[in-house]
């Protein structure tokens, strides 16, 4: 029986790590840590915690870093988004690609989606959102195929962020109706 909030959070982290490991299995070198306290001298961030830090590289060999907040059913707060956005912004863009992950073992509310979208950069997808629909099946986007109109693949943080934009931030696909009688 789960009684403590911290124990419940560890389940969300474990499920998220399992899905990331499955999805990124072809990437090669990967390193991760959980439950980290973050602070920096000289950077515009307030000391905060992150549930997950995951380091790997992109297709060109450039280091990529993911910082994440993992929840069971609790809400992704404005403070969660603000803190992780500041941390991501503290890294030099030309040296490392930083992605921000928000995962939940339930559905995201519309308010949470709007909040998480605030962490998105203007010209680059960097937010990754994983809900129960992405975390439960073995293949991460198995349930998204109908919504996105076909098979959806992901082998990198970049792919995950692009798919997040399509699933959570883009308007729903319009279904064209043929005129009556045709």
C-alpha positions in Angstrom: 0.0 0.0 0.0 1.4 3.4 -1.0 1.1 5.9 1.8 3.7 8.5 1.2 3.9 11.0 -1.6 7.6 10.3 -2.2 6.9 6.6 -2.7 4.2 7.4 -5.3 6.6 9.8 -7.1 9.2 7.0 -7.4 6.8 4.9 -9.3 6.2 7.6 -11.9 10.0 8.1 -12.2 10.5 4.3 -12.6 7.8 4.0 -15.3 9.1 7.1 -17.1 12.7 5.7 -17.1 11.5 2.3 -18.4 9.7 4.0 -21.3 12.7 6.2 -22.1 15.0 3.2 -22.0 12.8 1.3 -24.4 12.4 4.3 -26.7 16.0 5.4 -26.7 17.5 1.8 -26.8 19.2 2.5 -30.2 20.9 5.8 -29.1 23.9 4.3 -27.5 25.5 5.8 -24.4 23.1 7.0 -21.8 23.4 8.2 -18.2 20.7 9.2 -15.8 20.1 10.1 -12.2 17.0 10.6 -10.1 16.0 13.0 -7.3 18.6 15.7 -7.8 18.8 19.1 -6.1 19.8 21.7 -8.7 21.5 25.0 -8.0 24.1 27.1 -9.8 26.4 30.0 -9.1 26.1 32.7 -11.7 23.0 31.3 -13.4 19.5 32.7 -13.1 18.0 29.7 -11.4 16.6 29.2 -7.9 17.6 26.0 -6.1 15.1 23.4 -7.0 14.7 19.7 -7.4 14.2 17.6 -10.4 12.9 14.0 -10.5 15.0 13.0 -13.4 18.2 14.0 -15.2 19.1 12.0 -18.4 22.1 12.6 -20.5 22.8 11.2 -24.0 23.6 12.6 -27.4 21.8 13.5 -30.6 22.3 12.0 -34.1 25.2 14.4 -34.7 27.0 13.5 -31.4 26.0 16.7 -29.6 25.2 16.2 -25.9 21.6 16.2 -25.0 20.2 16.6 -21.5 16.7 16.0 -20.3 15.5 17.4 -17.0 12.1 16.1 -15.8 9.2 16.3 -13.4 7.3 13.0 -12.9 3.9 12.9 -11.2 1.4 10.2 -10.4 -1.9 12.1 -10.3 -0.8 15.4 -8.8 -0.7 18.5 -11.0 2.2 19.9 -12.9 2.4 23.3 -11.2 3.5 26.7 -12.6 6.5 26.5 -10.2 7.5 23.1 -11.8 7.4 24.7 -15.2 9.2 27.9 -14.1 12.0 26.1 -12.3 12.8 23.6 -15.1 12.6 26.3 -17.8 15.1 28.4 -15.9 17.4 25.4 -15.5 17.1 24.6 -19.3 17.8 28.2 -20.2 21.0 28.3 -18.1 22.8 25.9 -20.5 24.7 27.3 -23.6 22.5 26.4 -26.6 25.5 25.9 -28.9 27.1 23.3 -26.6 24.2 21.2 -25.4 20.5 20.6 -26.3 18.3 20.6 -23.3 14.8 19.1 -23.1 12.2 19.5 -20.4 10.1 16.4 -19.5 6.8 16.4 -17.8 5.3 13.0 -17.2 2.2 11.8 -15.4 0.6 8.4 -14.7 -2.7 10.0 -15.6 -4.0 12.5 -18.2 -2.8 16.1 -18.3 -5.5 18.8 -17.7 -5.9 21.6 -20.3 -4.4 24.0 -17.7 -1.3 21.7 -17.3 -0.9 21.5 -21.1 -0.9 25.3 -21.4 1.6 25.6 -18.5 3.9 23.0 -20.0 3.7 24.8 -23.4 5.2 27.9 -21.7 8.5 26.1 -21.5 8.6 25.6 -25.2 11.2 27.6 -27.2 10.0 29.8 -30.0 12.0 28.1 -32.8 12.8 24.6 -31.3 10.7 21.9 -29.7 12.1 21.1 -26.3 9.2 20.1 -24.2 8.4 16.4 -23.8 5.1 15.3 -22.3 4.3 11.7 -21.4 0.9 10.8 -20.0 -0.6 7.4 -19.2 -1.3 7.0 -23.0 2.5 7.2 -23.7 3.7 5.4 -20.5 1.4 2.4 -20.3 1.9 0.7 -23.7 5.2 -1.0 -24.7 5.5 1.2 -27.8 5.3 4.7 -26.6 3.0 6.1 -29.3 0.9 3.1 -29.9 -2.3 4.9 -28.8 -1.4 8.1 -30.7 -1.6 6.5 -34.2 -5.3 7.3 -34.7 -4.9 10.9 -33.5 -1.9 11.6 -35.7 -3.0 9.6 -38.7 -0.5 6.8 -38.8 2.5 5.2 -37.1 4.5 7.5 -34.9 8.2 6.9 -34.2 10.6 8.2 -31.6 14.3 7.4 -31.2 15.6 10.6 -29.7 14.6 13.5 -27.4 14.1 15.6 -30.5 11.5 13.0 -31.8 9.8 13.0 -28.5 9.6 16.8 -28.4 8.2 17.0 -31.9 5.6 14.4 -31.1 4.6 16.3 -28.0 4.0 19.4 -30.1 1.8 17.3 -32.4 -0.1 15.5 -29.6 -0.5 18.3 -27.0 0.2 21.7 -28.5 -1.0 21.6 -32.1 -4.7 22.0 -32.8 -6.6 18.7 -33.5 -6.4 17.4 -37.0 -9.5 18.5 -39.0 -11.4 15.6 -40.6 -12.6 16.7 -44.0 -16.2 15.8 -44.7 -17.3 15.1 -48.2 -20.4 17.0 -49.5 -23.6 15.0 -49.3 -24.3 13.0 -52.4 -20.7 12.3 -53.3 
